[in-house]
C-alpha cells in the first residue's frame, strides 16, 4: 500500500469512528495520517482535539496545517487565537486565510474593520467576499459604500442582490428608494419583502398604509412586525389601534412597550431612550419625553439630535 492510499484509508476509518462516537480511536487514526503528512488529517485532528478542550494542542495541529497552506486551517487557527484573546495572531492568520479566499476569514476581518470605522478596509473584504458569490456580503458592501457617500453605486449593488432574491437587499433597496423620493418603487419593494415575512418591510409598509388610511391592513402588518421584536412597530401600532377605536388594546400595547423601553433605557441604551421619548410624547407626556430625548442625544443618538434641532 502506497503512502497516499494508507492516508486515505486512515482518514476514512477515522471518519467512521467519529460518526460512531469513538473519538479516541478516531484521534489515534488521525494522528497516524497527520504524521504521514496529511494536511486534511491535521485539520480534522485539530477540530477533534479542540472539541475536547485541549486548546494548546489544537493550536499545534491547526498551525501545522496552516503552515502547509491550508486556508481552512488558517481560519480555524485565527478563530482559536481570537477566542483566546490573542488579537495580533488572530488578525495575521485571518488575513492570510482571507487572501487565499476563505470567506469565513473575510467576514471576521470585515466585521472588525466595520466596527472600528475603517470603511475602506471593510469595503475591500466585503467586495472580496461578494466576488465569491456571497449575497449577504454583497448587501453589506452596498451598506458600506452608501456610508462613504456613493449612493448610486450602493443602489446598483442592492439591485443585484434583490434580483437574486435576497430579501435584505430588497428591503435596503426599498429604504434607499424611499429616502431618495421614489416612493412607488419603494412601496413595491416593501410589499415584496413583507410578503415573505421581512419584519422591517412589514413595519414600513404598515406605516405607509396607516398614512393612507388603510388601518386594518396597517394593523396586520404592524402586529406582525411587533411580533418580531420591533418596538417601533409597536409604537406605530398604538396609533393605528387608537384610530380603530380599540383603546384598551392600544393601552395594553403601550404598557408593554413602555416597560421594555424603560428597562433598556436604564441600561444606558440611547436608542431605547429615544424610542421611549417618542412613546411618551405620543401619550402626551411631553416634558418627560424632552428630558429623555436630550439624554439620548448626549449619548450619541442621531435621531434624538435631529429631533431636538427640529424643535
VOBA-1610 file (N, C-alpha, C; in pm, whole numbers, padded with zeros to 5 digits, always signed):
BEGIN
Unk+00086-00120+00000Unk+00000+00000+00000Unk+00089+00125+00000Unk+00067+00216-00100Unk+00149+00337-00102Unk+00100+00434+00005Unk+00179+00539+00026Unk+00151+00630+00138Unk+00017+00702+00124Unk-00015+00748+00002Unk-00141+00820-00017Unk-00261+00729+00007Unk-00250+00604-00036Unk-00358+00509-00014Unk-00376+00483+00135Unk-00262+00473+00206Unk-00267+00450+00350Unk-00333+00567+00422Unk-00298+00689+00379Unk-00356+00810+00440Unk-00507+00811+00419Unk-00550+00784+00295Unk-00693+00784+00265Unk-00767+00681+00350Unk-00705+00564+00367Unk-00767+00458+00446Unk-00779+00499+00592Unk-00673+00561+00645Unk-00674+00605+00785Unk-00782+00711+00808Unk-00790+00808+00715Unk-00890+00915+00731Unk-01030+00858+00719Unk-01051+00765+00625Unk-01181+00702+00610Unk-01223+00629+00736Unk-01131+00555+00796Unk-01162+00483+00920Unk-01187+00582+01034Unk-01109+00689+01037Unk-01127+00790+01142Unk-01265+00854+01132Unk-01309+00885+01009Unk-01441+00946+00991Unk-01551+00851+01038Unk-01532+00722+01010Unk-01630+00623+01056Unk-01634+00617+01208Unk-01516+00628+01272Unk-01510+00626+01418Unk-01578+00750+01477Unk-01559+00865+01411Unk-01623+00987+01460Unk-01775+00976+01451Unk-01823+00920+01341Unk-01968+00903+01326Unk-02023+00808+01431Unk-01939+00710+01473Unk-01982+00612+01574Unk-01962+00663+01715Unk-01904+00785+01728Unk-01880+00841+01860Unk-01755+00792+01928Unk-01669+00722+01853Unk-01544+00668+01909Unk-01431+00768+01885Unk-01436+00880+01958Unk-01343+00990+01933Unk-01198+00953+01961Unk-01174+00875+02064Unk-01034+00840+02097Unk-00970+00759+01986Unk-01042+00663+01932Unk-00989+00583+01822Unk-00972+00668+01697Unk-01067+00757+01673Unk-01056+00849+01559Unk-00931+00935+01573Unk-00909+00987+01694Unk-00791+01069+01717Unk-00663+00991+01689Unk-00658+00865+01731Unk-00538+00783+01707Unk-00513+00766+01557Unk-00617+00738+01483Unk-00604+00719+01339Unk-00564+00849+01269Unk-00622+00960+01312Unk-00588+01089+01253Unk-00443+01128+01281Unk-00395+01094+01400Unk-00254+01121+01431Unk-00162+01046+01335Unk-00195+00922+01308Unk-00113+00843+01216Unk-00112+00908+01078Unk-00231+00950+01031Unk-00239+01013+00900Unk-00165+01147+00899Unk-00179+01224+01008Unk-00110+01353+01017Unk+00041+01335+01019Unk+00087+01232+01089Unk+00231+01205+01095Unk+00285+01165+00959Unk+00198+01116+00872Unk+00239+01083+00735Unk+00233+01204+00644Unk+00194+01321+00701Unk+00196+01446+00625Unk+00062+01491+00570Unk-00049+01427+00612Unk-00180+01466+00560Unk-00228+01596+00625Unk-00241+01700+00544Unk-00289+01829+00594Unk-00435+01817+00637Unk-00514+01741+00560Unk-00655+01723+00596Unk-00668+01657+00732Unk-00581+01559+00759Unk-00584+01491+00889Unk-00543+01587+01000Unk-00445+01672+00974Unk-00402+01771+01075Unk-00518+01861+01112Unk-00591+01909+01011Unk-00703+01999+01036Unk-00813+01928+01114Unk-00851+01810+01070Unk-00957+01737+01140Unk-00915+01700+01281Unk-00789+01665+01297Unk-00736+01633+01430Unk-00746+01755+01521Unk-00715+01873+01466Unk-00728+01996+01543Unk-00870+02018+01590Unk-00967+01991+01501Unk-01108+02008+01536Unk-01148+01913+01648Unk-01106+01786+01635Unk-01140+01685+01736Unk-01081+01723+01871Unk-00957+01764+01870Unk-00889+01799+01996Unk-00947+01926+02056Unk-00981+02023+01971Unk-01043+02146+02022Unk-01176+02115+02090Unk-01253+02025+02031Unk-01382+01987+02090Unk-01364+01923+02227Unk-01246+01867+02251Unk-01216+01807+02381Unk-01144+01907+02473Unk-01141+02035+02425Unk-01092+02149+02504Unk-00943+02140+02538Unk-00865+02076+02452Unk-00719+02077+02465Unk-00666+02180+02365Unk-00683+02306+02405Unk-00665+02418+02311Unk-00522+02430+02260Unk-00424+02419+02349Unk-00285+02434+02306Unk-00249+02329+02202Unk-00296+02207+02223Unk-00268+02100+02127Unk-00342+02123+01996Unk-00464+02174+02005Unk-00539+02205+01883Unk-00467+02311+01802Unk-00415+02413+01870Unk-00339+02517+01802Unk-00220+02457+01728Unk-00152+02362+01793Unk-00036+02297+01730Unk-00074+02235+01596Unk-00185+02160+01591Unk-00223+02092+01468Unk-00281+02189+01366Unk-00358+02286+01411Unk-00406+02389+01318Unk-00289+02463+01254Unk-00190+02495+01335Unk-00076+02569+01282Unk+00002+02486+01181Unk+00022+02358+01210Unk+00093+02272+01115Unk+00021+02268+00981Unk-00112+02255+00987Unk-00189+02253+00863Unk-00187+02390+00795Unk-00196+02495+00875Unk-00195+02631+00820Unk-00062+02662+00753Unk+00046+02621+00817Unk+00179+02648+00760Unk+00204+02567+00634Unk+00119+02466+00611Unk+00127+02390+00487Unk+00043+02454+00377Unk-00026+02566+00411Unk-00100+02642+00311Unk-00249+02618+00307Unk-00303+02546+00406Unk-00447+02518+00407Unk-00523+02639+00462Unk-00607+02700+00378Unk-00676+02823+00419Unk-00778+02797+00529Unk-00845+02680+00526Unk-00942+02649+00631Unk-00873+02634+00766Unk-00753+02577+00765Unk-00675+02566+00889Unk-00632+02703+00937Unk-00595+02790+00844Unk-00558+02926+00882Unk-00675+02996+00951Unk-00795+02980+00894Unk-00913+03043+00953Unk-00944+02984+01089Unk-00929+02852+01103Unk-00954+02786+01232Unk-00853+02831+01336Unk-00728+02841+01295Unk-00623+02887+01386Unk-00650+03029+01431Unk-00690+03115+01337Unk-00722+03254+01371Unk-00838+03260+01470Unk-00940+03177+01446Unk-01056+03177+01535Unk-01019+03138+01677Unk-00933+03037+01690Unk-00891+02994+01825Unk-00810+03104+01892Unk-00720+03165+01817Unk-00642+03275+01874Unk-00734+03389+01916Unk-00835+03415+01834Unk-00933+03520+01867Unk-01005+03486+01996Unk-01050+03361+02008Unk-01119+03317+02130Unk-01029+03328+02253Unk-00898+03308+02231Unk-00803+03313+02342Unk-00754+03455+02372Unk-00802+03552+02294Unk-00765+03691+02318Unk-00635+03735+02255Unk-00578+03654+02168Unk-00453+03689+02100Unk-00488+03757+01968Unk-00517+03887+01975Unk-00570+03959+01859Unk-00468+03970+01746Unk-00340+03986+01781Unk-00238+04002+01677Unk-00226+03876+01593Unk-00217+03760+01658Unk-00208+03634+01585Unk-00337+03608+01507Unk-00451+03639+01569Unk-00579+03617+01502Unk-00587+03698+01373Unk-00551+03825+01380Unk-00558+03908+01260Unk-00462+03859+01153Unk-00341+03819+01194Unk-00243+03772+01097Unk-00296+03652+01019Unk-00353+03554+01091Unk-00399+03432+01025Unk-00531+03454+00952Unk-00617+03541+01004Unk-00738+03574+00928Unk-00699+03639+00795Unk-00601+03727+00799Unk-00558+03796+00677Unk-00502+03697+00575Unk-00420+03603+00622Unk-00363+03504+00531Unk-00472+03417+00470Unk-00568+03375+00554Unk-00677+03291+00504Unk-00765+03368+00406Unk-00792+03494+00437Unk-00876+03575+00350Unk-00810+03597+00215Unk-00680+03619+00215Unk-00609+03640+00089Unk-00617+03516+00000Unk-00635+03399+00062Unk-00648+03275-00014Unk-00794+03242-00046Unk-00886+03333-00007Unk-01026+03316-00045Unk-01117+03258+00059Unk-01074+03247+00184Unk-01160+03192+00290Unk-01265+03297+00330Unk-01391+03271+00297Unk-01498+03367+00324Unk-01516+03390+00474Unk-01503+03284+00554Unk-01514+03299+00699Unk-01415+03402+00751Unk-01292+03396+00700Unk-01189+03490+00744Unk-01220+03631+00695Unk-01268+03642+00572Unk-01307+03774+00520Unk-01414+03836+00609Unk-01510+03753+00648Unk-01620+03801+00732Unk-01569+03855+00864Unk-01477+03784+00926Unk-01421+03830+01054Unk-01347+03961+01037Unk-01267+03970+00932Unk-01190+04093+00909Unk-01282+04212+00880Unk-01389+04185+00805Unk-01476+04296+00769Unk-01556+04343+00888Unk-01600+04251+00975Unk-01670+04291+01097Unk-01582+04381+01182Unk-01458+04341+01197Unk-01365+04421+01278Unk-01345+04559+01217Unk-01323+04562+01085Unk-01299+04690+01018Unk-01423+04779+01023Unk-01540+04719+01001Unk-01665+04795+01002Unk-01690+04852+01141Unk-01671+04770+01244Unk-01693+04814+01382Unk-01598+04928+01419Unk-01474+04918+01370Unk-01373+05020+01402Unk-01386+05143+01314Unk-01478+05141+01219Unk-01496+05256+01132Unk-01396+05264+01019Unk-01323+05155+00993Unk-01228+05155+00882Unk-01303+05109+00757Unk-01378+05203+00700Unk-01472+05168+00593Unk-01401+05121+00467Unk-01283+05175+00438Unk-01211+05131+00318Unk-01170+04985+00331Unk-01123+04946+00450Unk-01088+04805+00473Unk-01213+04717+00466Unk-01321+04766+00527Unk-01445+04689+00525Unk-01492+04668+00381Unk-01483+04774+00302Unk-01523+04762+00161Unk-01439+04658+00088Unk-01308+04659+00113Unk-01218+04564+00047Unk-01261+04421+00072Unk-01287+04388+00200Unk-01316+04249+00232Unk-01459+04210+00198Unk-01554+04303+00209Unk-01689+04273+00163Unk-01688+04247+00012Unk-01610+04326-00059Unk-01604+04308-00205Unk-01545+04172-00240Unk-01436+04135-00169Unk-01375+04005-00194Unk-01474+03891-00165Unk-01547+03903-00055Unk-01645+03800-00020Unk-01759+03798-00121Unk-01803+03915-00165Unk-01912+03922-00264Unk-01870+03857-00395Unk-01743+03869-00429Unk-01693+03809-00554Unk-01697+03657-00550Unk-01707+03599-00430Unk-01720+03453-00420Unk-01865+03408-00437Unk-01957+03505-00452Unk-02098+03473-00466Unk-02178+03488-00339Unk-02117+03542-00233Unk-02185+03561-00105Unk-02277+03682-00115Unk-02408+03657-00127Unk-02503+03767-00147Unk-02521+03851-00021Unk-02498+03792+00098Unk-02501+03873+00221Unk-02388+03975+00219Unk-02271+03933+00171Unk-02158+04025+00160Unk-02189+04135+00059Unk-02259+04099-00048Unk-02297+04199-00149Unk-02385+04306-00086Unk-02480+04265-00006Unk-02568+04360+00063Unk-02488+04450+00157Unk-02397+04388+00234Unk-02318+04466+00329Unk-02219+04558+00259Unk-02169+04514+00143Unk-02082+04601+00063Unk-02159+04726+00023Unk-02283+04709-00017Unk-02365+04825-00053Unk-02383+04919+00065Unk-02405+04863+00184Unk-02421+04947+00304Unk-02296+05030+00330Unk-02179+04966+00321Unk-02053+05036+00347Unk-02028+05143+00242Unk-02057+05111+00117Unk-02039+05209+00009Unk-02133+05327+00028Unk-02257+05299+00070Unk-02353+05406+00095Unk-02304+05497+00207Unk-02245+05436+00312Unk-02190+05515+00423Unk-02079+05608+00376Unk-02010+05569+00270Unk-01899+05650+00218Unk-01944+05753+00115Unk-02078+05768+00103Unk-02129+05875+00017Unk-02135+05840-00130Unk-02156+05712-00163Unk-02167+05669-00303Unk-02300+05596-00323Unk-02411+05669-00309Unk-02544+05605-00311Unk-02578+05539-00444Unk-02532+05594-00556Unk-02566+05534-00685Unk-02503+05396-00698Unk-02378+05383-00653Unk-02311+05253-00659Unk-02378+05155-00563Unk-02416+05203-00445Unk-02484+05117-00348Unk-02616+05065-00407Unk-02689+05154-00474Unk-02817+05113-00532Unk-02799+05001-00633Unk-02697+05011-00716Unk-02673+04906-00816Unk-02645+04772-00749Unk-02570+04775-00640Unk-02539+04651-00568Unk-02663+04592-00504Unk-02746+04677-00442Unk-02871+04628-00383Unk-02962+04569-00490Unk-02962+04631-00608Unk-03044+04577-00716Unk-02994+04439-00758Unk-02863+04422-00760Unk-02808+04290-00792Unk-02853+04186-00689Unk-02845+04223-00562Unk-02888+04131-00457Unk-03036+04101-00465Unk-03116+04205-00488Unk-03261+04187-00496Unk-03298+04098-00614Unk-03226+04112-00724Unk-03255+04030-00843Unk-03224+03884-00819Unk-03141+03856-00718Unk-03109+03717-00682Unk-03201+03664-00572Unk-03302+03744-00537Unk-03399+03700-00438Unk-03355+03723-00295Unk-03252+03807-00274Unk-03203+03834-00138Unk-03295+03938-00073Unk-03369+03897+00028Unk-03475+03981+00083Unk-03419+04102+00157Unk-03306+04085+00227Unk-03248+04201+00297Unk-03204+04307+00198Unk-03148+04264+00084Unk-03112+04360-00021Unk-03236+04429-00075Unk-03344+04353-00091Unk-03471+04410-00139Unk-03520+04517-00042Unk-03513+04485+00088Unk-03557+04581+00189Unk-03469+04706+00188Unk-03337+04687+00186Unk-03246+04802+00188Unk-03261+04887+00063Unk-03289+04823-00050Unk-03315+04899-00173Unk-03442+04981-00156Unk-03544+04922-00093Unk-03669+04995-00069Unk-03645+05118+00017Unk-03569+05101+00127Unk-03537+05214+00214Unk-03462+05321+00135Unk-03366+05278+00056Unk-03286+05371-00025Unk-03375+05449-00121Unk-03465+05380-00189Unk-03552+05447-00286Unk-03647+05543-00215Unk-03697+05503-00098Unk-03786+05592-00023Unk-03712+05718+00019Unk-03588+05701+00064Unk-03509+05817+00108Unk-03479+05911-00008Unk-03477+05857-00130Unk-03446+05940-00247Unk-03571+05976-00327Unk-03688+05959-00262Unk-03812+06012-00318Unk-03883+05925-00419Unk-03834+05803-00442Unk-03902+05715-00537Unk-03997+05626-00460Unk-04107+05683-00418Unk-04196+05619-00321Unk-04267+05498-00379Unk-04313+05506-00503Unk-04388+05394-00559Unk-04302+05269-00573Unk-04180+05286-00618Unk-04092+05169-00627Unk-04060+05116-00488Unk-04037+05207-00393Unk-04010+05165-00255Unk-04126+05083-00202Unk-04247+05130-00229Unk-04365+05057-00180Unk-04371+04917-00240Unk-04346+04906-00370Unk-04348+04776-00437Unk-04244+04682-00376Unk-04127+04734-00346Unk-04021+04653-00287Unk-04056+04612-00143Unk-04116+04704-00069Unk-04161+04670+00067Unk-04263+04557+00061Unk-04356+04566-00035Unk-04459+04463-00049Unk-04396+04327-00077Unk-04295+04327-00164Unk-04228+04201-00198Unk-04159+04141-00077Unk-04089+04226+00000Unk-04017+04175+00118Unk-04114+04137+00230Unk-04219+04215+00247Unk-04316+04185+00352Unk-04389+04055+00324Unk-04410+04024+00197Unk-04483+03903+00159Unk-04410+03776+00202Unk-04280+03785+00221Unk-04204+03668+00265Unk-04159+03682+00411Unk-04223+03774+00483Unk-04203+03780+00628Unk-04091+03868+00678Unk-04049+03968+00601Unk-03945+04059+00650Unk-04009+04161+00745Unk-03966+04159+00870Unk-04027+04244+00971Unk-04013+04393+00944Unk-03894+04436+00901Unk-03872+04577+00872Unk-03959+04626+00758Unk-03972+04543+00655Unk-04058+04580+00542Unk-04204+04586+00585Unk-04245+04491+00669Unk-04383+04493+00720Unk-04410+04620+00798Unk-04312+04662+00878Unk-04326+04785+00957Unk-04342+04906+00865Unk-04249+04920+00771Unk-04251+05039+00685Unk-04374+05042+00596Unk-04414+04925+00545Unk-04534+04921+00463Unk-04658+04951+00549Unk-04657+04902+00672Unk-04767+04932+00764Unk-04780+05081+00789Unk-04668+05149+00802Unk-04671+05295+00822Unk-04731+05365+00700Unk-04692+05318+00580Unk-04745+05379+00457Unk-04897+05361+00450Unk-04942+05240+00480Unk-05085+05213+00474Unk-05162+05291+00581Unk-05099+05309+00697Unk-05162+05389+00802Unk-05182+05532+00756Unk-05079+05588+00691Unk-05088+05725+00641Unk-05194+05737+00533Unk-05216+05627+00459Unk-05318+05628+00353Unk-05458+05601+00407Unk-05467+05565+00537Unk-05596+05541+00598Unk-05643+05397+00595Unk-05557+05307+00545Unk-05594+05165+00542Unk-05553+05103+00675Unk-05631+05134+00779Unk-05591+05095+00914Unk-05598+04944+00940Unk-05697+04871+00888Unk-05698+04727+00915Unk-05575+04655+00860Unk-05535+04688+00736Unk-05417+04623+00679Unk-05289+04673+00746Unk-05288+04801+00783Unk-05173+04855+00856Unk-05158+04781+00989Unk-05271+04757+01055Unk-05267+04684+01183Unk-05206+04546+01164Unk-05250+04474+01061Unk-05199+04338+01038Unk-05047+04338+01022Unk-04998+04430+00943Unk-04854+04436+00915Unk-04776+04480+01039Unk-04828+04579+01109Unk-04758+04628+01227Unk-04758+04525+01341Unk-04866+04452+01354Unk-04870+04346+01455Unk-04767+04238+01424Unk-04752+04207+01295Unk-04651+04108+01258Unk-04511+04161+01289Unk-04483+04284+01251Unk-04351+04341+01277Unk-04324+04348+01427Unk-04425+04386+01505Unk-04409+04392+01650Unk-04381+04255+01708Unk-04441+04152+01650Unk-04420+04015+01700Unk-04277+03969+01675Unk-04207+04036+01585Unk-04066+04005+01557Unk-03971+04082+01648Unk-04028+04156+01745Unk-03945+04231+01839Unk-03917+04374+01799Unk-03992+04425+01704Unk-03974+04561+01655Unk-04056+04657+01741Unk-03990+04721+01837Unk-04063+04806+01931Unk-04117+04931+01863Unk-04051+04977+01758Unk-04102+05094+01686Unk-04231+05060+01612Unk-04242+04937+01569Unk-04369+04893+01509Unk-04479+04895+01615Unk-04446+04859+01739Unk-04545+04865+01847Unk-04593+05008+01868Unk-04499+05102+01865Unk-04535+05242+01885Unk-04630+05289+01774Unk-04599+05252+01650Unk-04687+05289+01539Unk-04821+05216+01547Unk-04816+05093+01597Unk-04938+05013+01611Unk-05036+05080+01708Unk-04983+05143+01813Unk-05070+05210+01911Unk-05159+05314+01843Unk-05100+05394+01756Unk-05178+05498+01687Unk-05285+05435+01597Unk-05248+05324+01531Unk-05345+05257+01444Unk-05461+05203+01527Unk-05429+05141+01640Unk-05534+05085+01726Unk-05626+05194+01778Unk-05567+05307+01815Unk-05650+05418+01861Unk-05739+05470+01749Unk-05683+05471+01627Unk-05762+05514+01512Unk-05876+05419+01482Unk-05859+05292+01518Unk-05965+05193+01500Unk-06062+05190+01618Unk-06037+05275+01718Unk-06124+05281+01836Unk-06098+05173+01938Unk-05985+05102+01925Unk-05953+04993+02019Unk-05860+05046+02127Unk-05917+05130+02214Unk-05835+05200+02313Unk-05776+05107+02418Unk-05849+05004+02456Unk-05795+04912+02557Unk-05675+04835+02504Unk-05685+04789+02380Unk-05572+04717+02319Unk-05454+04812+02300Unk-05483+04936+02262Unk-05376+05034+02246Unk-05304+05057+02379Unk-05381+05066+02488Unk-05322+05086+02620Unk-05236+04967+02662Unk-05281+04847+02626Unk-05203+04726+02659Unk-05070+04725+02586Unk-05075+04758+02458Unk-04953+04761+02378Unk-04858+04869+02429Unk-04913+04986+02464Unk-04831+05095+02516Unk-04763+05055+02647Unk-04837+04991+02735Unk-04781+04948+02863Unk-04667+04849+02843Unk-04688+04754+02752Unk-04585+04654+02722Unk-04459+04719+02665Unk-04478+04808+02569Unk-04364+04875+02506Unk-04291+04964+02606Unk-04368+05033+02690Unk-04306+05122+02788Unk-04222+05045+02888Unk-04273+04934+02937Unk-04199+04852+03032Unk-04067+04806+02973Unk-04071+04760+02848Unk-03949+04713+02782Unk-03850+04826+02763Unk-03897+04939+02713Unk-03807+05051+02683Unk-03748+05113+02809Unk-03825+05119+02915Unk-03772+05172+03041Unk-03658+05084+03092Unk-03673+04954+03079Unk-03567+04862+03121Unk-03442+04882+03036Unk-03460+04894+02905Unk-03346+04914+02814Unk-03280+05050+02838Unk-03360+05152+02862Unk-03306+05287+02885Unk-03225+05292+03013Unk-03269+05218+03115Unk-03194+05213+03241Unk-03054+05156+03223Unk-03037+05074+03118Unk-02906+05018+03088Unk-02820+05112+03005Unk-02872+05232+02979Unk-02794+05333+02909Unk-02801+05328+02758Unk-02899+05258+02703Unk-02910+05247+02557Unk-02977+05371+02499Unk-02901+05445+02418Unk-02951+05570+02362Unk-03071+05548+02271Unk-03070+05439+02191Unk-03182+05416+02100Unk-03310+05389+02177Unk-03299+05318+02290Unk-03417+05291+02373Unk-03469+05419+02436Unk-03378+05506+02477Unk-03420+05634+02535Unk-03498+05716+02433Unk-03448+05717+02310Unk-03518+05794+02206Unk-03656+05733+02178Unk-03662+05602+02165Unk-03791+05537+02139Unk-03889+05561+02254Unk-03837+05558+02376Unk-03922+05585+02492Unk-03971+05729+02489Unk-03885+05820+02445Unk-03925+05961+02433Unk-04040+05975+02333Unk-04031+05902+02221Unk-04138+05905+02120Unk-04268+05851+02179Unk-04255+05741+02252Unk-04373+05679+02313Unk-04440+05773+02413Unk-04357+05841+02493Unk-04412+05932+02594Unk-04476+06055+02530Unk-04414+06104+02424Unk-04474+06217+02354Unk-04610+06176+02296Unk-04615+06056+02242Unk-04741+06004+02188Unk-04849+05998+02295Unk-04807+05969+02419Unk-04901+05957+02531Unk-04931+06091+02597Unk-04870+06199+02545Unk-04895+06332+02600Unk-04804+06373+02713Unk-04697+06296+02739Unk-04602+06329+02847Unk-04483+06403+02788Unk-04507+06526+02740Unk-04409+06600+02662Unk-04284+06635+02742Unk-04299+06677+02867Unk-04183+06719+02946Unk-04085+06603+02968Unk-04138+06488+03008Unk-04052+06372+03030Unk-03991+06325+02897Unk-04066+06338+02791Unk-04017+06300+02659Unk-03896+06385+02620Unk-03904+06516+02642Unk-03793+06605+02607Unk-03668+06573+02687Unk-03685+06542+02814Unk-03570+06508+02900Unk-03500+06384+02846Unk-03579+06284+02813Unk-03521+06160+02760Unk-03453+06182+02625Unk-03513+06265+02543Unk-03457+06293+02412Unk-03321+06361+02426Unk-03310+06454+02521Unk-03182+06521+02546Unk-03077+06423+02596Unk-03118+06329+02683Unk-03025+06227+02732Unk-02978+06137+02617Unk-03073+06099+02532Unk-03038+06014+02418Unk-02942+06085+02324Unk-02966+06214+02300Unk-02877+06292+02214Unk-02737+06301+02273Unk-02730+06321+02404Unk-02600+06329+02470Unk-02522+06198+02461Unk-02596+06087+02450Unk-02532+05955+02439Unk-02504+05915+02295Unk-02534+06007+02202Unk-02496+05982+02063Unk-02608+05946+01968Unk-02734+05955+02011Unk-02844+05920+01921Unk-02860+06027+01813Unk-02835+05989+01688Unk-02850+06083+01577Unk-02996+06127+01564Unk-03090+06034+01579Unk-03232+06067+01566Unk-03275+06167+01672Unk-03224+06149+01794Unk-03259+06243+01901Unk-03204+06382+01872Unk-03080+06387+01821Unk-03022+06518+01788Unk-03102+06586+01679Unk-03141+06509+01578Unk-03219+06567+01468Unk-03355+06617+01518Unk-03415+06542+01609Unk-03544+06582+01665Unk-03531+06714+01741Unk-03427+06724+01824Unk-03406+06846+01904Unk-03376+06965+01817Unk-03302+06943+01708Unk-03272+07054+01615Unk-03399+07104+01547Unk-03494+07012+01528Unk-03617+07048+01456Unk-03722+07112+01545Unk-03699+07114+01676Unk-03799+07172+01768Unk-03806+07324+01754
//
